[in-house]
Amino acid sequence: MTNNARSSAEPIAQLLRSYAASVYAKDVDAFAALYDADVHVFDMWGAWSHRGIEAWRAMASEWFASLGSERVAVGVDDLQVHVTNNDLAAAHAFLTYTALSAEGKELRSLNNRLTLILKRCGESWRIVHEHTSAPADFETLKIDLRRNRSA
């Protein structure tokens, strides 16, 4: 990756670090602040899509409340960022969500594929579209939540 590509990717990498921090802290406000008011999310869990920040905020509130004393650590792997005209970006990565007990013991984990479309808002970036997925087996229709590292 060239220095120019790295510099254009760094704000998106920082946004994903903020995403991970807000999930770990179960901070709905910090989580929602990463998204545009008109965000449209194709989430893998429960609903086909969420339109608008209030719907996405409600999902986050329910998710974080459901964790009880557990925390979720989010890891980002193989982040790829493509910026156009410095005001629109597309990114994709593999995310690992690891549930941790109140004592910090790993309880379980899963992987998701993530695609983001982001727009520049002043000095920062906001997510306008998010799409999470995982592959499904053709025969069983079972979703594979463990990433094959060769993929």
N, CA, C and O of each residue as an XYZ file, in Angstrom:
604
protein
N       0.851     -1.184      0.000
C       0.000      0.000      0.000
C       0.891      1.241      0.000
O       1.837      1.318      0.784
N       0.609      2.195     -0.854
C       1.403      3.412     -0.931
C       1.093      4.308      0.266
O       0.092      4.123      0.958
N       1.977      5.286      0.494
C       1.738      6.228      1.595
C       0.439      6.979      1.398
O      -0.282      7.223      2.366
N       0.115      7.361      0.143
C      -1.130      8.066     -0.137
C      -2.339      7.183      0.162
O      -3.320      7.646      0.744
N      -2.269      5.915     -0.235
C      -3.370      4.978      0.048
C      -3.513      4.780      1.549
O      -4.627      4.723      2.069
N      -2.364      4.672      2.258
C      -2.424      4.524      3.716
C      -3.064      5.742      4.369
O      -3.883      5.604      5.278
N      -2.689      6.943      3.906
C      -3.223      8.159      4.529
C      -4.715      8.297      4.283
O      -5.432      8.797      5.151
N      -5.209      7.865      3.114
C      -6.648      7.953      2.860
C      -7.405      6.856      3.603
O      -8.584      7.029      3.912
N      -6.751      5.728      3.896
C      -7.396      4.636      4.622
C      -7.400      4.873      6.125
O      -8.267      4.345      6.821
N      -6.465      5.644      6.642
C      -6.334      5.796      8.095
C      -7.598      6.337      8.767
O      -7.971      5.821      9.820
N      -8.279      7.351      8.214
C      -9.506      7.811      8.881
C     -10.584      6.722      8.970
O     -11.356      6.687      9.928
N     -10.631      5.843      7.980
C     -11.613      4.755      8.007
C     -11.182      3.711      9.031
O     -12.018      3.170      9.755
N      -9.885      3.428      9.095
C      -9.371      2.513     10.122
C      -9.663      3.077     11.509
O     -10.034      2.331     12.416
N      -9.500      4.389     11.680
C      -9.803      5.015     12.972
C     -11.290      4.914     13.287
O     -11.661      4.679     14.437
N     -12.139      5.087     12.289
C     -13.573      4.943     12.495
C     -13.891      3.528     12.994
O     -14.717      3.362     13.891
N     -13.246      2.518     12.423
C     -13.491      1.141     12.873
C     -12.922      0.896     14.271
O     -13.473      0.093     15.025
N     -11.834      1.571     14.626
C     -11.349      1.488     16.017
C     -12.367      2.128     16.964
O     -12.592      1.626     18.066
N     -12.980      3.229     16.540
C     -14.029      3.867     17.346
C     -15.256      2.965     17.450
O     -15.898      2.901     18.498
N     -15.578      2.268     16.359
C     -16.669      1.300     16.372
C     -16.386      0.232     17.428
O     -17.242     -0.069     18.259
N     -15.181     -0.335     17.390
C     -14.807     -1.377     18.347
C     -14.873     -0.852     19.781
O     -15.361     -1.544     20.674
N     -14.385      0.363     20.000
C     -14.399      0.946     21.348
C     -15.827      1.181     21.831
O     -16.135      0.933     22.997
N     -16.699      1.657     20.945
C     -18.081      1.927     21.357
C     -18.831      0.632     21.654
O     -19.655      0.592     22.568
N     -18.556     -0.423     20.896
C     -19.186     -1.719     21.165
C     -18.683     -2.261     22.491
O     -19.480     -2.709     23.315
N     -17.377     -2.228     22.713
C     -16.813     -2.734     23.971
C     -17.389     -1.978     25.175
O     -17.697     -2.578     26.205
N     -17.531     -0.650     25.032
C     -18.057      0.182     26.127
C     -19.578      0.128     26.226
O     -20.159      0.635     27.186
N     -20.231     -0.494     25.221
C     -21.694     -0.516     25.139
C     -22.246      0.911     25.161
O     -23.233      1.203     25.836
N     -21.586      1.786     24.408
C     -21.910      3.208     24.367
C     -22.745      3.497     23.109
O     -22.200      3.691     22.022
N     -24.047      3.523     23.271
C     -24.966      3.707     22.144
C     -24.717      5.045     21.452
O     -24.730      5.107     20.222
N     -24.490      6.111     22.210
C     -24.274      7.425     21.597
C     -23.018      7.442     20.729
O     -23.045      7.956     19.611
N     -21.916      6.883     21.239
C     -20.675      6.842     20.464
C     -20.847      5.960     19.233
O     -20.330      6.282     18.163
N     -21.562      4.862     19.374
C     -21.842      3.955     18.261
C     -22.642      4.691     17.181
O     -22.260      4.685     16.011
N     -23.733      5.314     17.569
C     -24.610      6.002     16.616
C     -23.904      7.182     15.944
O     -24.218      7.514     14.801
N     -22.969      7.808     16.625
C     -22.257      8.964     16.073
C     -21.401      8.592     14.857
O     -20.964      9.476     14.121
N     -21.163      7.323     14.643
C     -20.357      6.872     13.504
C     -21.164      6.802     12.214
O     -20.604      6.624     11.132
N     -22.474      6.941     12.334
C     -23.391      6.729     11.214
C     -24.079      8.023     10.805
O     -24.309      8.909     11.628
N     -24.402      8.117      9.528
C     -25.160      9.229      8.987
C     -26.619      9.125      9.441
O     -27.106      8.025      9.702
N     -27.304     10.237      9.534
C     -28.715     10.230      9.952
C     -29.579      9.380      9.019
O     -30.567      8.791      9.456
N     -29.214      9.315      7.744
C     -29.990      8.557      6.758
C     -29.394      7.170      6.476
O     -29.633      6.602      5.411
N     -28.637      6.633      7.405
C     -27.981      5.339      7.201
C     -28.992      4.257      6.825
O     -30.137      4.264      7.278
N     -28.538      3.336      5.991
C     -29.336      2.159      5.640
C     -28.434      0.948      5.863
O     -27.403      0.805      5.205
N     -28.827      0.077      6.793
C     -28.002     -1.064      7.181
C     -28.686     -2.360      6.775
O     -29.851     -2.599      7.093
N     -27.930     -3.192      6.061
C     -28.347     -4.563      5.794
C     -27.614     -5.410      6.831
O     -26.480     -5.836      6.615
N     -28.279     -5.644      7.955
C     -27.675     -6.376      9.058
C     -27.933     -7.863      8.879
O     -28.925     -8.264      8.270
N     -27.053     -8.655      9.403
C     -27.178    -10.103      9.277
C     -28.129    -10.689     10.329
O     -28.582    -11.824     10.180
N     -28.427     -9.952     11.358
C     -29.136    -10.495     12.513
C     -30.536     -9.914     12.648
O     -30.698     -8.703     12.801
N     -31.534    -10.766     12.591
C     -32.884    -10.408     12.985
C     -33.757     -9.701     11.980
O     -34.908    -10.094     11.791
N     -33.256     -8.678     11.331
C     -34.078     -7.877     10.412
C     -33.349     -7.764      9.075
O     -32.119     -7.750      9.030
N     -34.111     -7.684      7.995
C     -33.499     -7.527      6.677
C     -32.728     -6.226      6.571
O     -31.647     -6.183      5.983
N     -33.289     -5.154      7.147
C     -32.587     -3.877      7.077
C     -33.098     -2.931      8.154
O     -34.171     -3.111      8.729
N     -32.284     -1.924      8.394
C     -32.615     -0.839      9.316
C     -32.426      0.455      8.538
O     -31.359      0.684      7.968
N     -33.450      1.302      8.507
C     -33.377      2.578      7.789
C     -33.386      3.725      8.783
O     -34.293      3.853      9.604
N     -32.364      4.549      8.691
C     -32.282      5.742      9.532
C     -31.595      5.468     10.855
O     -31.587      4.346     11.360
N     -31.020      6.527     11.398
C     -30.220      6.389     12.612
C     -31.063      5.964     13.814
O     -30.560      5.254     14.685
N     -32.304      6.367     13.885
C     -33.116      5.973     15.048
C     -33.360      4.469     15.076
O     -33.319      3.857     16.143
N     -33.612      3.870     13.920
C     -33.780      2.413     13.855
C     -32.478      1.709     14.220
O     -32.493      0.704     14.931
N     -31.353      2.232     13.738
C     -30.066      1.611     14.017
C     -29.672      1.812     15.481
O     -29.087      0.924     16.101
N     -29.995      2.976     16.021
C     -29.751      3.250     17.443
C     -30.567      2.284     18.308
O     -30.066      1.777     19.312
N     -31.820      2.030     17.921
C     -32.663      1.101     18.679
C     -32.068     -0.298     18.665
O     -32.082     -0.991     19.683
N     -31.543     -0.721     17.512
C     -30.894     -2.027     17.429
C     -29.709     -2.089     18.378
O     -29.546     -3.069     19.104
N     -28.879     -1.050     18.377
C     -27.697     -1.026     19.241
C     -28.098     -1.042     20.715
O     -27.479     -1.734     21.523
N     -29.118     -0.289     21.058
C     -29.592     -0.277     22.453
C     -30.015     -1.673     22.905
O     -29.671     -2.113     24.002
N     -30.761     -2.357     22.048
C     -31.211     -3.722     22.370
C     -30.027     -4.675     22.462
O     -29.952     -5.492     23.380
N     -29.105     -4.572     21.512
C     -27.928     -5.446     21.496
C     -27.104     -5.255     22.765
O     -26.785     -6.227     23.450
N     -26.760     -4.016     23.078
C     -25.918     -3.758     24.239
C     -26.609     -4.166     25.535
O     -25.969     -4.717     26.431
N     -27.913     -3.901     25.643
C     -28.657     -4.295     26.847
C     -28.700     -5.811     26.998
O     -28.678     -6.321     28.118
N     -28.760     -6.535     25.881
C     -28.842     -8.002     25.935
C     -27.555     -8.637     26.455
O     -27.557     -9.807     26.839
N     -26.467     -7.889     26.472
C     -25.179     -8.444     26.880
C     -25.039     -8.614     28.385
O     -24.169     -9.353     28.844
N     -25.884     -7.941     29.157
C     -25.736     -8.031     30.613
C     -24.353     -7.556     31.019
O     -23.942     -6.457     30.649
N     -23.625     -8.380     31.783
C     -22.283     -7.996     32.245
C     -21.199     -8.335     31.223
O     -20.037     -7.977     31.417
N     -21.559     -9.013     30.150
C     -20.577     -9.346     29.116
C     -20.184     -8.106     28.320
O     -20.914     -7.117     28.268
N     -19.020     -8.190     27.710
C     -18.527     -7.176     26.776
C     -18.240     -7.875     25.455
O     -18.101     -9.098     25.408
N     -18.153     -7.102     24.395
C     -17.798     -7.651     23.097
C     -16.573     -6.902     22.579
O     -16.583     -5.680     22.432
N     -15.522     -7.669     22.307
C     -14.325     -7.110     21.679
C     -14.456     -7.337     20.173
O     -14.769     -8.441     19.728
N     -14.215     -6.285     19.400
C     -14.319     -6.372     17.943
C     -12.918     -6.273     17.355
O     -12.176     -5.331     17.635
N     -12.568     -7.262     16.535
C     -11.302     -7.240     15.813
C     -11.557     -7.025     14.336
O     -12.543     -7.522     13.793
N     -10.675     -6.288     13.684
C     -10.806     -5.980     12.257
C      -9.605     -6.574     11.538
O      -8.460     -6.361     11.935
N      -9.882     -7.328     10.468
C      -8.813     -7.966      9.710
C      -9.001     -7.677      8.222
O     -10.123     -7.634      7.718
N      -7.892     -7.483      7.541
C      -7.858     -7.317      6.085
C      -8.734     -6.158      5.611
O      -9.498     -6.302      4.657
N      -8.621     -5.010      6.279
C      -9.365     -3.821      5.875
C      -8.831     -3.311      4.536
O      -7.630     -3.110      4.359
N      -9.757     -3.111      3.605
C      -9.443     -2.535      2.303
C     -10.315     -1.291      2.134
O     -11.525     -1.345      2.351
N      -9.700     -0.171      1.746
C     -10.415      1.097      1.618
C     -10.164      1.682      0.240
O      -9.039      1.672     -0.259
N     -11.222      2.190     -0.363
C     -11.151      2.857     -1.662
C     -11.843      4.209     -1.513
O     -13.046      4.264     -1.257
N     -11.092      5.298     -1.672
C     -11.624      6.647     -1.527
C     -11.711      7.297     -2.902
O     -10.768      7.220     -3.690
N     -12.853      7.945     -3.194
C     -13.010      8.666     -4.450
C     -13.276     10.135     -4.147
O     -14.086     10.461     -3.280
N     -12.600     11.006     -4.856
C     -12.823     12.456     -4.747
C     -12.776     12.972     -3.321
O     -13.304     14.048     -3.041
N     -12.162     12.236     -2.421
C     -12.015     12.620     -1.013
C     -13.325     12.840     -0.279
O     -13.311     13.343      0.845
N     -14.477     12.475     -0.883
C     -15.737     12.673     -0.154
C     -16.602     11.420     -0.084
O     -17.645     11.419      0.570
N     -16.169     10.351     -0.756
C     -16.906      9.097     -0.721
C     -15.901      7.960     -0.619
O     -14.869      7.974     -1.289
N     -16.205      6.974      0.221
C     -15.300      5.843      0.396
C     -16.095      4.551      0.488
O     -17.230      4.520      0.964
N     -15.467      3.503      0.021
C     -15.991      2.147      0.194
C     -14.923      1.369      0.939
O     -13.728      1.540      0.696
N     -15.360      0.522      1.837
C     -14.414     -0.279      2.615
C     -15.007     -1.659      2.848
O     -16.224     -1.834      2.917
N     -14.118     -2.626      2.966
C     -14.570     -3.960      3.357
C     -13.508     -4.597      4.235
O     -12.317     -4.307      4.120
N     -13.974     -5.477      5.118
C     -13.079     -6.131      6.076
C     -13.771     -7.362      6.639
O     -14.961     -7.590      6.419
N     -13.001     -8.140      7.362
C     -13.541     -9.244      8.146
C     -13.528     -8.793      9.598
O     -12.507     -8.307     10.086
N     -14.643     -8.947     10.288
C     -14.724     -8.590     11.700
C     -14.881     -9.844     12.544
O     -15.563    -10.791     12.154
N     -14.244     -9.836     13.700
C     -14.413    -10.891     14.691
C     -15.032    -10.257     15.928
O     -14.518     -9.277     16.467
N     -16.134    -10.828     16.361
C     -16.821    -10.383     17.575
C     -16.571    -11.447     18.638
O     -16.973    -12.599     18.475
N     -15.900    -11.058     19.735
C     -15.573    -11.986     20.805
C     -16.272    -11.552     22.076
O     -16.029    -10.459     22.586
N     -17.150    -12.418     22.590
C     -17.845    -12.139     23.850
C     -16.898    -12.441     24.999
O     -16.247    -13.486     25.032
N     -16.835    -11.507     25.942
C     -15.975    -11.649     27.115
C     -16.821    -11.572     28.380
O     -17.742    -10.760     28.473
N     -16.505    -12.415     29.345
C     -17.197    -12.354     30.634
C     -16.788    -11.076     31.357
O     -15.868    -10.381     30.927
N     -17.470    -10.771     32.450
C     -17.131     -9.600     33.263
C     -15.684     -9.678     33.746
O     -15.050     -8.655     34.007
N     -15.168    -10.909     33.862
C     -13.783    -11.119     34.312
C     -12.790    -11.097     33.153
O     -11.585    -11.224     33.367
N     -13.290    -10.935     31.922
C     -12.420    -10.872     30.761
C     -12.153    -12.210     30.098
O     -11.311    -12.291     29.203
N     -12.847    -13.263     30.513
C     -12.664    -14.591     29.922
C     -13.419    -14.679     28.599
O     -14.577    -14.271     28.506
N     -12.746    -15.220     27.568
C     -13.391    -15.383     26.275
C     -14.479    -16.449     26.378
O     -14.229    -17.566     26.832
N     -15.693    -16.087     25.949
C     -16.831    -16.989     26.029
C     -17.159    -17.629     24.682
O     -17.451    -18.824     24.623
N     -17.116    -16.863     23.617
C     -17.445    -17.331     22.273
C     -17.043    -16.233     21.291
O     -16.805    -15.089     21.676
N     -16.972    -16.609     20.014
C     -16.677    -15.599     19.000
C     -17.289    -16.021     17.669
O     -17.630    -17.186     17.461
N     -17.417    -15.058     16.788
C     -17.915    -15.307     15.442
C     -17.317    -14.279     14.504
O     -16.811    -13.241     14.928
N     -17.388    -14.591     13.214
C     -16.864    -13.693     12.187
C     -17.996    -13.202     11.297
O     -18.978    -13.909     11.068
N     -17.846    -11.997     10.808
C     -18.756    -11.405      9.821
C     -17.921    -10.792      8.715
O     -16.778    -10.389      8.931
N     -18.503    -10.728      7.531
C     -17.931     -9.930      6.453
C     -18.631     -8.575      6.519
O     -19.842     -8.507      6.726
N     -17.877     -7.515      6.346
C     -18.418     -6.163      6.461
C     -18.070     -5.356      5.223
O     -16.923     -5.351      4.776
N     -19.071     -4.670      4.670
C     -18.865     -3.697      3.607
C     -19.492     -2.389      4.052
O     -20.618     -2.365      4.550
N     -18.757     -1.303      3.870
C     -19.227      0.030      4.258
C     -19.140      0.982      3.076
O     -18.218      0.903      2.264
N     -20.110      1.881      2.991
C     -20.035      3.061      2.138
C     -20.063      4.240      3.100
O     -20.936      4.329      3.963
N     -19.107      5.139      2.945
C     -18.968      6.271      3.859
C     -18.908      7.569      3.082
O     -18.454      7.605      1.938
N     -19.376      8.645      3.721
C     -19.232      9.967      3.115
C     -18.531     10.880      4.106
O     -18.667     10.754      5.323
N     -17.776     11.802      3.532
C     -17.062     12.769      4.368
C     -18.060     13.797      4.883
O     -18.879     14.317      4.125
N     -17.983     14.080      6.156
C     -18.806     15.100      6.812
C     -17.846     16.027      7.543
O     -17.470     15.770      8.687
N     -17.454     17.100      6.879
C     -16.455     17.992      7.470
C     -15.118     17.276      7.531
O     -14.592     16.836      6.509
N     -14.574     17.164      8.727
C     -13.278     16.514      8.912
C     -13.398     15.020      9.194
O     -12.383     14.327      9.271
N     -14.606     14.519      9.347
C     -14.769     13.107      9.697
C     -15.548     12.366      8.622
O     -16.017     12.962      7.652
N     -15.676     11.076      8.807
C     -16.430     10.212      7.918
C     -17.623      9.649      8.663
O     -17.546      9.403      9.867
N     -18.730      9.441      7.954
C     -19.933      8.817      8.513
C     -20.343      7.666      7.603
O     -20.222      7.748      6.381
N     -20.822      6.607      8.212
C     -21.281      5.443      7.467
C     -22.684      5.734      6.950
O     -23.584      6.057      7.726
N     -22.869      5.618      5.632
C     -24.193      5.816      5.033
C     -24.843      4.484      4.667
O     -26.065      4.385      4.559
N     -24.002      3.457      4.478
C     -24.536      2.116      4.216
C     -23.587      1.090      4.816
O     -22.369      1.191      4.674
N     -24.164      0.104      5.485
C     -23.393     -1.001      6.053
C     -24.076     -2.289      5.653
O     -25.302     -2.395      5.669
N     -23.259     -3.271      5.293
C     -23.786     -4.577      4.905
C     -22.920     -5.640      5.570
O     -21.714     -5.704      5.327
N     -23.531     -6.474      6.407
C     -22.812     -7.580      7.020
C     -23.350     -8.888      6.463
O     -24.527     -9.001      6.121
N     -22.467     -9.866      6.380
C     -22.879    -11.150      5.834
C     -21.938    -12.245      6.301
O     -20.889    -11.990      6.891
N     -22.348    -13.468      6.018
C     -21.534    -14.664      6.203
C     -22.032    -15.668      5.176
O     -23.209    -15.646      4.815
N     -21.164    -16.544      4.703
C     -21.598    -17.495      3.686
C     -22.557    -18.549      4.260
O     -22.485    -18.909      5.435
N     -23.451    -19.027      3.394
C     -24.394    -20.086      3.769
C     -24.096    -21.327      2.933
O     -23.782    -21.230      1.746
N     -24.196    -22.477      3.560
C     -24.010    -23.746      2.872
C     -25.201    -23.992      1.946
O     -26.347    -23.857      2.373
N     -24.949    -24.349      0.691
C     -26.021    -24.569     -0.276
C     -26.953    -25.702      0.134
O     -28.164    -25.612     -0.071
N     -26.410    -26.748      0.702
C     -27.210    -27.931      1.051
C     -28.055    -27.713      2.300
O     -29.252    -27.999      2.308
N     -27.424    -27.205      3.356
C     -28.108    -27.108      4.654
C     -28.691    -25.722      4.934
O     -29.535    -25.563      5.816
N     -28.236    -24.731      4.181
C     -28.580    -23.320      4.410
C     -28.065    -22.803      5.749
O     -28.461    -21.723      6.188
N     -27.197    -23.555      6.392
C     -26.581    -23.137      7.655
C     -25.530    -22.067      7.365
O     -24.734    -22.197      6.435
N     -25.542    -21.015      8.170
C     -24.586    -19.915      8.020
C     -23.279    -20.288      8.704
O     -23.273    -20.819      9.814
N     -22.183    -20.005      8.029
C     -20.854    -20.295      8.557
C     -20.309    -19.037      9.234
O     -19.987    -18.058      8.560
N     -20.207    -19.060     10.540
C     -19.745    -17.896     11.298
C     -18.265    -18.002     11.703
O     -17.793    -17.267     12.570
N     -17.556    -18.915     11.070
C     -16.111    -19.074     11.294
C     -15.397    -18.862      9.975
O     -15.598    -19.613      9.021
N     -14.574    -17.850      9.926
C     -13.872    -17.512      8.693
C     -12.781    -18.538      8.396
O     -11.993    -18.901      9.268
N     -12.756    -18.991      7.160
C     -11.673    -19.800      6.650
C     -10.553    -18.816      6.319
O     -10.722    -17.989      5.423
N      -9.432    -18.878      7.003
C      -8.362    -17.882      6.839
C      -7.800    -17.818      5.433
O      -7.141    -16.836      5.091
N      -8.033    -18.825      4.603
C      -7.553    -18.763      3.236
C      -8.473    -17.927      2.362
O      -8.119    -17.578      1.236
N      -9.654    -17.605      2.876
C     -10.634    -16.829      2.081
C     -10.334    -15.349      2.147
O     -11.047    -14.547      1.543
